Amino acid sequence: MTNVLEVRVTDDSPAAGRAIRSVAWPRQTLLASVPRAGDLIMPDGPTELQPGDRVSAIVDDDHVLEVRRPQTGPADPDATEES
């Protein structure tokens, strides 16, 4: 199954201030968007994640927990998840 989820980058996330390409995302993950300051960023490798970013990702069932792990901060209780 495919899941669409959103994870929040926190101030203490190892991903904060790092380029997307330097974060260890599971291979089966597609980062779809990062809304920031009224803009919708379509992320690519050099896109730098900032605290407060909400990263929308498409991921298979087997890798949902890996995407939600501390590399992007704790799971956001307001995040959406669809199958």
N, CA, C and O of each residue as an XYZ file, in Angstrom:
332
protein
N       0.828     -1.181      0.000
C       0.000      0.000      0.000
C       0.879      1.255      0.000
O       2.023      1.247      0.454
N       0.309      2.297     -0.513
C       0.996      3.581     -0.545
C       0.385      4.506      0.489
O      -0.837      4.556      0.626
N       1.206      5.232      1.211
C       0.769      6.165      2.237
C       1.250      7.570      1.893
O       2.367      7.767      1.416
N       0.383      8.532      2.147
C       0.773      9.932      2.059
C       0.825     10.430      3.486
O      -0.172     10.350      4.204
N       1.949     10.934      3.906
C       2.061     11.405      5.282
C       2.834     12.695      5.336
O       3.480     13.100      4.370
N       2.756     13.327      6.470
C       3.441     14.596      6.687
C       4.220     14.494      7.985
O       3.681     14.091      9.015
N       5.483     14.858      7.927
C       6.315     14.869      9.129
C       6.862     16.272      9.318
O       7.156     16.979      8.354
N       6.992     16.657     10.560
C       7.432     18.009     10.890
C       8.889     17.997     11.301
O       9.320     17.148     12.082
N       9.634     18.930     10.778
C      11.035     19.110     11.163
C      11.040     20.001     12.403
O      10.523     21.118     12.370
N      11.615     19.514     13.478
C      11.657     20.263     14.728
C      13.006     20.962     14.877
O      13.946     20.699     14.128
N      13.080     21.856     15.858
C      14.337     22.578     16.124
C      15.500     21.634     16.400
O      16.636     21.907     16.013
N      15.207     20.510     17.077
C      16.283     19.593     17.444
C      16.416     18.402     16.502
O      17.148     17.459     16.801
N      15.724     18.432     15.378
C      15.834     17.349     14.393
C      17.214     17.344     13.752
O      17.739     18.399     13.395
N      17.799     16.172     13.607
C      19.053     16.098     12.867
C      18.901     16.598     11.431
O      19.888     17.010     10.822
N      17.684     16.571     10.874
C      17.449     17.025      9.499
C      17.412     18.550      9.388
O      17.591     19.085      8.294
N      17.184     19.255     10.487
C      17.079     20.715     10.450
C      18.390     21.332      9.980
O      19.457     21.041     10.522
N      18.297     22.189      8.962
C      19.470     22.856      8.425
C      20.264     22.014      7.446
O      21.333     22.426      6.995
N      19.749     20.833      7.112
C      20.459     19.938      6.189
C      19.739     19.865      4.853
O      18.523     20.038      4.781
N      20.488     19.613      3.817
C      19.908     19.389      2.494
C      19.203     18.033      2.491
O      19.648     17.092      3.149
N      18.118     17.943      1.756
C      17.359     16.696      1.672
C      18.245     15.526      1.271
O      18.093     14.421      1.792
N      19.161     15.764      0.356
C      20.018     14.663     -0.117
C      20.931     14.112      0.977
O      21.452     13.005      0.842
N      21.131     14.864      2.050
C      22.021     14.383      3.112
C      21.260     13.708      4.259
O      21.867     13.303      5.250
N      19.937     13.587      4.129
C      19.120     12.892      5.134
C      18.904     11.460      4.646
O      18.671     11.240      3.457
N      18.978     10.498      5.545
C      18.860      9.080      5.179
C      17.398      8.662      5.032
O      16.845      7.998      5.909
N      16.774      9.052      3.918
C      15.392      8.652      3.638
C      15.400      7.222      3.114
O      16.341      6.825      2.427
N      14.363      6.438      3.428
C      14.273      5.110      2.814
C      14.196      5.249      1.288
O      13.645      6.225      0.779
N      14.734      4.296      0.582
C      14.739      4.335     -0.885
C      13.334      4.441     -1.472
O      13.148      5.052     -2.524
N      12.369      3.864     -0.817
C      11.000      3.835     -1.317
C      10.205      5.067     -0.896
O       8.992      4.980     -0.708
N      10.859      6.197     -0.748
C      10.211      7.431     -0.301
C      10.320      8.498     -1.382
O      11.382      8.713     -1.965
N       9.195      9.160     -1.632
C       9.170     10.299     -2.546
C       8.731     11.511     -1.738
O       7.620     11.533     -1.209
N       9.589     12.516     -1.638
C       9.230     13.751     -0.947
C       8.477     14.617     -1.935
O       9.002     14.968     -2.992
N       7.233     14.964     -1.587
C       6.343     15.627     -2.539
C       6.350     17.141     -2.411
O       6.375     17.846     -3.419
N       6.327     17.649     -1.181
C       6.254     19.101     -1.018
C       6.687     19.519      0.374
O       6.684     18.735      1.323
N       7.060     20.792      0.456
C       7.406     21.428      1.728
C       6.765     22.814      1.702
O       7.313     23.730      1.088
N       5.610     22.986      2.361
C       5.039     24.331      2.438
C       5.852     25.180      3.416
O       6.168     24.741      4.522
N       6.186     26.404      2.991
C       7.006     27.268      3.849
C       6.685     28.730      3.534
O       6.791     29.163      2.386
N       6.300     29.474      4.545
C       6.076     30.921      4.445
C       5.177     31.292      3.258
O       5.462     32.234      2.519
N       4.104     30.544      3.093
C       3.156     30.844      2.031
C       3.535     30.310      0.664
O       2.768     30.452     -0.288
N       4.703     29.698      0.549
C       5.133     29.094     -0.711
C       5.039     27.579     -0.605
O       5.093     27.017      0.489
N       4.898     26.928     -1.747
C       4.916     25.475     -1.788
C       6.170     25.062     -2.544
O       6.275     25.259     -3.755
N       7.114     24.489     -1.816
C       8.388     24.073     -2.391
C       8.269     22.628     -2.857
O       7.822     21.762     -2.106
N       8.664     22.377     -4.080
C       8.786     21.015     -4.596
C      10.251     20.633     -4.381
O      11.120     21.035     -5.153
N      10.519     19.856     -3.332
C      11.897     19.649     -2.903
C      12.711     18.792     -3.864
O      12.198     17.905     -4.547
N      13.999     19.099     -3.883
C      14.956     18.263     -4.579
C      16.191     18.163     -3.692
O      16.187     18.665     -2.568
N      17.220     17.538     -4.171
C      18.402     17.259     -3.362
C      18.968     18.412     -2.565
O      19.231     18.239     -1.375
N      19.175     19.597     -3.158
C      19.778     20.684     -2.392
C      18.809     21.466     -1.494
O      19.241     22.353     -0.758
N      17.505     21.151     -1.545
C      16.552     21.862     -0.694
C      16.930     21.664      0.766
O      17.039     20.531      1.234
N      17.129     22.762      1.485
C      17.507     22.697      2.896
C      16.259     22.699      3.765
O      15.399     23.570      3.626
N      16.161     21.727      4.656
C      15.026     21.659      5.575
C      15.248     22.606      6.742
O      16.361     22.742      7.249
N      14.179     23.253      7.154
C      14.237     24.211      8.250
C      13.281     23.782      9.359
O      12.265     23.143      9.086
N      13.600     24.130     10.617
C      12.666     23.838     11.693
C      11.297     24.438     11.365
O      11.195     25.571     10.894
N      10.265     23.665     11.622
C       8.903     24.095     11.332
C       8.394     23.618      9.991
O       7.189     23.657      9.741
N       9.292     23.164      9.113
C       8.847     22.618      7.830
C       7.993     21.382      8.065
O       8.236     20.607      8.990
N       6.996     21.215      7.217
C       6.174     20.007      7.204
C       6.423     19.345      5.859
O       5.998     19.839      4.815
N       7.111     18.230      5.907
C       7.509     17.529      4.697
C       6.430     16.508      4.347
O       6.148     15.608      5.138
N       5.826     16.642      3.164
C       4.854     15.664      2.680
C       5.612     14.592      1.920
O       6.445     14.891      1.065
N       5.311     13.333      2.243
C       6.033     12.219      1.632
C       5.063     11.129      1.202
O       4.011     10.929      1.809
N       5.440     10.440      0.154
C       4.717      9.261     -0.302
C       5.645      8.088     -0.025
O       6.803      8.074     -0.443
N       5.110      7.108      0.688
C       5.961      5.999      1.149
C       5.133      4.719      1.212
O       3.924      4.769      1.436
N       5.782      3.578      1.016
C       5.060      2.316      1.117
C       4.906      1.919      2.586
O       5.576      2.463      3.463
N       4.007      0.958      2.838
C       3.696      0.530      4.206
C       4.925      0.128      5.014
O       5.006      0.403      6.211
N       5.867     -0.515      4.364
C       7.030     -1.042      5.075
C       7.994      0.027      5.574
O       8.882     -0.268      6.374
N       7.833      1.259      5.114
C       8.813      2.289      5.459
C       8.235      3.518      6.152
O       8.937      4.512      6.336
N       6.963      3.458      6.537
C       6.330      4.599      7.218
C       7.081      4.955      8.493
O       7.376      6.126      8.728
N       7.392      3.969      9.313
C       8.072      4.256     10.583
C       9.461      4.839     10.361
O       9.898      5.692     11.134
N      10.163      4.399      9.324
C      11.484      4.955      9.039
C      11.407      6.435      8.688
O      12.281      7.210      9.077
N      10.368      6.837      7.954
C      10.212      8.242      7.584
C       9.864      9.069      8.809
O      10.274     10.225      8.908
N       9.120      8.502      9.739
C       8.705      9.228     10.935
C       9.775      9.255     12.030
O       9.597      9.951     13.030
N      10.842      8.545     11.876
C      11.887      8.485     12.915
C      12.523      9.839     13.170
O      12.266     10.799     12.443
N      13.346      9.917     14.194
C      13.915     11.205     14.622
C      14.689     11.999     13.581
O      15.005     13.163     13.832
N      15.008     11.432     12.432
C      15.709     12.239     11.433
C      14.885     13.443     11.031
O      15.437     14.445     10.576
N      13.561     13.364     11.192
C      12.708     14.505     10.875
C      11.942     14.986     12.098
O      11.096     15.873     11.978
N      12.209     14.436     13.252
C      11.504     14.858     14.459
C      10.454     13.833     14.835
O      10.197     12.892     14.084
N       9.854     14.012     15.986
C       8.837     13.071     16.443
C       7.597     13.147     15.564
O       7.354     14.147     14.889
N       6.827     12.082     15.586
C       5.579     12.057     14.821
C       4.697     13.208     15.255
O       4.565     13.483     16.448
N       4.107     13.863     14.311
C       3.239     15.013     14.560
C       1.817     14.504     14.743
O       1.286     13.873     13.829
N       1.177     14.751     15.886
C      -0.179     14.245     16.090
C      -1.189     14.856     15.123
O      -2.269     14.293     14.946
N      -0.880     15.977     14.497
C      -1.775     16.598     13.537
C      -1.476     16.171     12.100
O      -2.130     16.628     11.162
N      -0.484     15.294     11.934
C      -0.098     14.887     10.589
C      -1.183     14.040      9.953
O      -1.949     13.367     10.642
N      -1.238     14.082      8.637
C      -2.214     13.278      7.909
C      -1.545     12.007      7.423
O      -0.354     11.986      7.114
N      -2.335     10.955      7.364
C      -1.848      9.696      6.834
C      -3.001      9.029      6.127
O      -4.057      8.810      6.722
N      -2.810      8.705      4.865
C      -3.844      8.078      4.069
C      -3.275      6.847      3.400
O      -2.074      6.767      3.146
N      -4.140      5.885      3.114
C      -3.716      4.689      2.382
C      -4.339      4.702      1.023
O      -4.117      3.785      0.233
